[in-house]
Amino acid sequence: MTFEEAKEQARKGIKVTHTYFSDEEYMTMRGNMIVFEDGAEIFADEWSEGKSYLNDGWSFYTPKS
C-alpha cells in the first residue's frame, strides 16, 4: 500500500510496517504523529520528507513469532 493508505490505517490504530523495517518494527499514528513500536514519536511530514522510497512498500504488520 502507499504511505497515504498506510497512514489512514495507522490512524485507526492498525499496525503497519514497511519493506525496509525489520521484522519487529511497525508504526501507528496519533493525529499527525507517527508512533513507532518503541514509543518514539515524530510528525509524519518531517519523518517522510525527502524519502521517496516511503511512498509505497507498506503492509499490515504481522508479528513473526
N, C-alpha and C positions, 0 to 999 in steps of 0.2 A: 504494500500500500504506500501511498505518498505520505510525506510529512504532514500535510494538512489533514489527511484522513486519520493518521496516527494520533495527531493532537486531539481530534474530535473524540476518538475512542478513549484516550488518556484522560480527558476532562470528565468522562463518565466513571472514572476510577478503574478502567480496564488497563492492565499492564501491557505495554507494547515494548518491543525490542527492535534493534536494527541489525542488519547484516554484519556490521563492524563491532557490535557489542559482544562481550564474552557470554558464555552460556548462563552466567548468573546475573547479568546486567539487564535492567529494564527501567522504564520510566512511567510515571503517571503525571497528571497535571492538576494544579490548583489555580484556577483562573488562567493567567498568562505565564505562570511559573511552572517550569518543569521540576518535578520531584523525582530524583533518582532513587534507586533501591537502597542506597546508603544514607538517604535523608538529605543529601546535598540538593540545593535549590538554585535555579538561575532562570532569568527571563528567557523565554523561548526564542525571541528575536535576537537577543545577544548571543545565545549559545549557537544558533544556526547561521549567523551572519558569515558570509563568505565560504560556506561549506556546502557547495553544490551536491556533494555526494550524499547529503542528508535528504535530498528531495524525494528519493524513493528508497526501497530496500527495507521497509518496515513490515512487521508482522506481529501477531499476538504472541505474548510471552507464554511459554510453557516450561515449567521447571524440568530440569533434566534428571532429577534424582529418582 
